[in-house]
Amino acid sequence: MSTTIAELSLSKVYRHAQRTLATWLERGELGARQGAFAVRAALVGLDATERSRLARWLAWLAVAARSRGVASPEGRIRHLDASLHQAVQDALQRLPAGMLEVTSQRHRRSA
């Protein structure tokens, strides 16, 4: 696994929290309760700046999910941590203009 310069500047605590959260989100509903404890434990170690970065990352994930027409992680984040969900909502409002209006870009394919 290669690491980028940007990743190297992130703290070990942040990278752990982000990877734990990403694994939990990818897991889906199955096993979400068990994984939620590990995610909450990882989030505790973040400082305010790192928490803000994580919220912005989650906001971009929400935009990407909307553009693909799949479920956004916002609902699961709300159940996991209300303050993180609010931070994601704030981050969504700060994204570049037009990002919130992103809709599914699925094109009909002919056989």
C-alpha positions, 0 to 999 in steps of 0.5 A: 500500500502506498501512502501519499504526501497528504496522508503522511501529514495526517495524524495516526489517530485521524487515519485510524478513525477514518479507516475504522469509520470507512470499514463500518460504513462499507459493512452496511447494516449487518454488524453495524451495532458491533462496529459502532462501538469501535468507531465511537472509540476511535472518534474520541481521540480526535481533536477539533481540527481532525473532527472537522476534517473527518466531517468534510470527508464524510460530506464529500462521501455523501455527495458521491453517494448522491451522484451514484444514486445510492444511500448517503451515509448521513443517516448512519452517521446521525445514529452513530454520533449526533455532533459528528452528523451536525458537523457533516451538515455544516461541512455540506453547506461549505462545499463549492456551489452546486455540490448539494444539487448533484443528482444521479448521472445514470444514463440509460444503456441500450442492449 
